Amino acid sequence: MNFQFPVSLQDAFELSKLQNHEYFAGGTYILTKHNSENNLIDITTLLDFSIDVSYEKVRIGAGANLQNFIDCSMKVNPNCKLIPSVEIACPSKNIRNQRTFGGEIAQNRTNSEILTFLNAVNAKLAIVAEKEFQISIRDWNTNGIITEISYSPKNIDTVAVQRFSVIPSAPAIVNIAGVFKNGDLEFAIGGKTNKITNHKIALNNWNENSEIIIAKEAKTGFYDDDFGSVSYKESLISTAVKRVKDELIWKSGLL
């Protein structure tokens, strides 16, 4: 592996356009690829490592590692709903001490509970590419360098998550995060799929077939594998959506 050290994020972005060049920060995902021909663009010193957690807003610099987020959050707001998703997405504390939030999102690992949570709360990303801009995580096409992640807990009434896996520490076959806000239920559905899908329905429009309809929409990215058929995963999605919906309504005091 060859390392390159750009002087700015804009320079790093231009280098990334070259063949066999990719960004390096925490490095936990790159180490699993074992590609000695890669040219690594080291952006570690160019990223923001700061973390701000309050009941008003959560703001995470892309260079912050997962364990630092947990440690900082526990001091300020131990009830931060993102903490359990971080712990489930990366059970090893040693790896959490290396893995960055920017890298986790950029990797676009669809069975990451962090990504489904951030999709559910519709987190905003600050991006450096040809220009600097902000965009919803739901709309980002993976082009550019993430510099910041943020969302507003105060705008969300309740949050609930559900996952299915072979064992608790194994990657999820299906994982769902849901939020209830302004009378709407919003679900982000990931797992062994090609894409995380987002679904929104007004609580007043919910009926006995709603979870079935959502599961049919979400199953399009899933595929048959050793963990089960698409039909089996569709049934898991339907069950998980129903459980998340019930938990959201219970937490909001509407049951």
C-alpha positions as MATLAB code, in Angstrom:
seq = 'MNFQFPVSLQDAFELSKLQNHEYFAGGTYILTKHNSENNLIDITTLLDFSIDVSYEKVRIGAGANLQNFIDCSMKVNPNCKLIPSVEIACPSKNIRNQRTFGGEIAQNRTNSEILTFLNAVNAKLAIVAEKEFQISIRDWNTNGIITEISYSPKNIDTVAVQRFSVIPSAPAIVNIAGVFKNGDLEFAIGGKTNKITNHKIALNNWNENSEIIIAKEAKTGFYDDDFGSVSYKESLISTAVKRVKDELIWKSGLL';
ca = [
       0.000    0.000    0.000;
       1.175    3.493   -0.831;
       0.187    6.470    1.298;
      -0.441    9.986    0.039;
      -0.889   12.980    2.312;
      -2.968   15.789    0.777;
      -2.851   19.253    2.317;
      -6.621   19.822    2.080;
      -9.828   17.875    1.692;
     -10.282   19.381   -1.772;
      -6.901   17.958   -2.780;
      -7.898   14.610   -1.300;
     -11.112   14.608   -3.313;
      -9.201   15.232   -6.553;
      -6.788   12.389   -5.747;
      -9.726   10.049   -5.174;
     -10.636   10.347   -8.861;
      -7.459    8.454   -9.813;
      -7.522    4.702  -10.288;
      -6.904    2.544   -7.192;
      -7.034    5.525   -4.834;
      -9.211    5.521   -1.736;
      -9.492    7.443    1.502;
      -7.850    6.320    4.721;
      -8.826    7.487    8.217;
      -9.655    4.745   10.733;
      -8.658    2.009    8.313;
     -10.710   -0.856    9.782;
     -12.560   -1.531    6.531;
      -9.492   -1.118    4.322;
      -7.574   -3.705    6.338;
     -10.187   -6.325    5.478;
      -9.672   -5.819    1.733;
      -5.997   -6.903    1.669;
      -5.352   -4.964   -1.542;
      -1.630   -4.111   -1.595;
      -1.978   -2.154   -4.847;
      -4.198    0.506   -3.395;
      -3.007    4.083   -2.978;
      -4.341    5.328    0.338;
      -5.221    8.996    0.696;
      -4.590    9.728    4.353;
      -7.145   12.337    5.479;
      -6.799   11.628    9.203;
      -5.309   15.011   10.113;
      -7.776   16.892    7.900;
     -10.954   15.666    9.598;
     -12.939   17.116   12.475;
     -12.784   14.885   15.577;
     -15.151   16.924   17.753;
     -18.446   15.646   19.179;
     -21.322   17.745   20.507;
     -24.244   15.941   22.100;
     -27.235   17.657   23.683;
     -30.999   17.280   23.834;
     -31.195   19.950   21.124;
     -28.699   18.625   18.588;
     -26.200   15.866   17.945;
     -23.176   16.895   15.858;
     -20.360   14.468   15.079;
     -17.151   15.282   13.252;
     -16.462   12.684   10.570;
     -13.079   11.862   12.117;
     -14.559   11.012   15.521;
     -14.383    7.325   16.328;
     -17.365    5.315   17.483;
     -16.105    4.714   21.030;
     -15.395    8.403   21.634;
     -18.974    9.149   20.666;
     -20.257    6.655   23.233;
     -17.960    8.018   25.944;
     -18.881   11.657   25.265;
     -22.596   10.912   25.028;
     -22.668    8.976   28.289;
     -21.339   12.039   30.121;
     -23.870   14.470   28.657;
     -26.901   12.433   27.638;
     -26.687    8.730   28.537;
     -30.138    8.261   26.998;
     -28.925    9.246   23.546;
     -30.806    6.870   21.236;
     -27.860    6.475   18.847;
     -25.650    4.766   21.469;
     -27.265    1.279   21.295;
     -27.127    1.308   17.487;
     -23.400    2.108   17.592;
     -22.759   -0.722   20.056;
     -24.731   -3.220   17.983;
     -23.213   -2.150   14.659;
     -19.700   -2.605   16.036;
     -19.671   -4.917   19.095;
     -15.873   -4.793   19.536;
     -14.676   -1.880   21.651;
     -11.198   -2.211   20.141;
     -12.589   -1.721   16.629;
     -14.851    1.112   17.815;
     -11.719    2.908   18.999;
     -10.467    2.894   15.380;
     -13.590    3.102   13.222;
     -14.724    6.616   12.349;
     -18.256    7.852   11.761;
     -17.297    9.221    8.369;
     -15.845    5.879    7.336;
     -18.860    3.947    8.607;
     -21.226    6.045    6.497;
     -18.944    6.196    3.456;
     -18.617    2.405    3.502;
     -22.390    2.320    2.946;
     -22.731   -0.990    4.796;
     -26.449   -1.628    4.478;
     -26.600   -3.884    7.546;
     -25.058   -1.196    9.763;
     -27.455   -0.177   12.522;
     -25.734    3.208   12.538;
     -26.791    3.842    8.942;
     -30.381    2.727    9.435;
     -30.656    4.916   12.541;
     -29.208    7.962   10.756;
     -31.524    7.347    7.803;
     -34.526    7.107   10.101;
     -33.747   10.433   11.788;
     -32.850   11.914    8.376;
     -29.397   13.067    9.487;
     -27.646   15.837    7.584;
     -24.180   15.363    6.115;
     -21.636   18.107    5.421;
     -19.712   17.147    2.275;
     -16.560   18.350    0.518;
     -16.434   17.632   -3.219;
     -16.084   20.129   -6.083;
     -17.733   22.444   -3.565;
     -18.857   22.237    0.048;
     -22.522   21.486    0.700;
     -24.991   19.855    3.084;
     -27.324   17.030    2.121;
     -29.689   14.533    3.704;
     -28.091   11.132    4.251;
     -31.060    9.727    2.328;
     -30.083   11.701   -0.766;
     -26.284   11.368   -0.683;
     -24.860    9.397   -3.628;
     -21.517    8.633   -1.841;
     -19.642   11.255   -3.886;
     -17.316   13.463   -1.838;
     -15.807   13.451    1.652;
     -18.034   13.558    4.730;
     -16.894   16.174    7.253;
     -19.828   16.260    9.682;
     -22.972   14.366   10.666;
     -25.840   15.996   12.554;
     -29.465   15.546   13.542;
     -31.944   17.119   15.985;
     -33.355   14.810   18.689;
     -35.812   17.519   19.762;
     -37.685   17.148   16.466;
     -38.315   13.428   17.070;
     -41.006   12.186   19.436;
     -39.798    8.583   19.784;
     -37.235    6.185   18.273;
     -37.337    2.378   18.073;
     -35.126   -0.265   16.470;
     -35.506   -3.951   15.641;
     -33.113   -6.458   14.125;
     -32.885  -10.133   13.201;
     -29.555  -11.977   13.123;
     -28.224  -15.501   13.613;
     -26.747  -14.531   16.996;
     -26.863  -11.132   18.762;
     -23.297  -10.193   17.782;
     -23.666  -11.288   14.150;
     -24.417   -8.842   11.310;
     -28.125   -8.252   10.841;
     -30.138  -10.115    8.239;
     -32.788   -7.412    8.637;
     -32.513   -4.270   10.736;
     -35.014   -1.457   11.019;
     -34.991    1.915   12.738;
     -38.166    3.927   13.066;
     -39.151    7.359   14.317;
     -42.461    9.010   15.125;
     -42.699   12.743   14.569;
     -45.411   15.202   13.621;
     -47.954   12.419   13.379;
     -45.897   10.416   10.876;
     -44.156    7.047   11.170;
     -40.838    6.832    9.303;
     -38.877    3.607    8.821;
     -35.373    2.938    7.502;
     -34.894   -0.697    6.478;
     -31.510   -2.329    5.967;
     -29.790   -5.682    6.346;
     -28.584   -8.175    3.747;
     -29.751   -5.912    0.946;
     -28.346   -3.760   -1.831;
     -29.784   -0.559   -0.412;
     -31.353    0.996    2.661;
     -34.929    2.021    1.909;
     -36.957    4.722    3.646;
     -40.705    4.625    4.155;
     -43.125    7.193    5.566;
     -46.788    6.855    6.500;
     -49.133    9.012    8.558;
     -50.302    7.269   11.712;
     -53.897    8.082   10.777;
     -53.421    6.137    7.522;
     -52.012    3.020    9.174;
     -54.080   -0.140    8.729;
     -53.669   -3.889    9.167;
     -51.959   -4.218    5.782;
     -49.458   -1.368    6.169;
     -46.513   -3.463    7.362;
     -47.147   -5.940    4.526;
     -47.097   -3.150    1.934;
     -43.885   -1.674    3.383;
     -42.234   -5.115    3.403;
     -43.116   -5.660   -0.265;
     -41.543   -2.304   -1.134;
     -38.422   -2.937    0.934;
     -37.753   -6.492   -0.256;
     -36.628   -5.359   -3.735;
     -33.031   -4.902   -2.587;
     -32.825   -8.230   -0.746;
     -31.630  -11.466   -2.320;
     -31.596  -15.217   -1.690;
     -28.556  -16.426    0.254;
     -27.528  -18.802    3.045;
     -29.565  -16.735    5.508;
     -32.834  -17.342    3.694;
     -34.963  -16.537    0.683;
     -36.316  -13.134   -0.244;
     -39.768  -14.319    0.839;
     -38.420  -15.263    4.262;
     -36.744  -11.878    4.637;
     -39.940  -10.160    3.531;
     -41.738  -11.841    6.435;
     -38.978  -10.685    8.819;
     -39.326   -7.125    7.546;
     -43.089   -7.196    8.026;
     -42.717   -8.506   11.584;
     -40.018   -5.960   12.443;
     -41.999   -3.023   11.024;
     -45.023   -4.036   13.104;
     -42.901   -4.307   16.264;
     -41.208   -0.969   15.655;
     -44.543    0.725   14.967;
     -46.072   -0.703   18.167;
     -43.052    0.394   20.227;
     -43.149    3.896   18.760;
     -46.827    4.306   19.581;
     -46.364    2.857   23.071;
     -43.443    5.192   23.811;
     -45.408    8.187   22.578;
     -48.228    7.389   25.003;
     -50.825    6.854   22.289;
     -51.609    3.280   23.343;
];
